[in-house]
């Protein structure tokens, strides 16, 4: 994906179970797409404890892919958090870090 072409940032109320989501870059250095399976996944990660309000998708990922961009088309959707297609919605990342992604015109 050419990240200079990200034109939209998904709002939480726009996401729907079944929509396409993709992951790029990271340790695996590939792109994998799947579908959003849950908007409210909760669970424990070995190194960081119990987490709530995450997303679960069917894309493939591996250890080292954390921090990779989750996207579809020209829309930024989230940040990969854990193996098994777990990610945080982009709005959660924006709120936590106080930064907003730079987008281009469509």
RANOR-V549712 format. One record per residue. PSI is psi in whole degrees, 0 to 359 (NA if undefined). Layout:
<<PSI> <PSI>>
This chain:
<<140> <103> <346> <351> <9> <116> <338> <150> <120> <133> <149> <321> <356> <343> <144> <142> <135> <347> <157> <136> <144> <154> <141> <156> <216> <190> <322> <342> <43> <176> <133> <134> <154> <204> <151> <123> <330> <137> <357> <62> <139> <144> <178> <136> <140> <314> <342> <4> <201> <136> <151> <169> <34> <170> <147> <126> <168> <14> <161> <140> <167> <167> <133> <350> <353> <138> <352> <155> <138> <129> <171> <134> <238> <22> <127> <127> <334> <189> <125> <134> <321> <160> <160> <23> <35> <132> <162> <141> <146> <325> <326> <320> <318> <313> <319> <324> <346> <25> <158> <135> <147> <128> <164> <165> <144> <NA>>
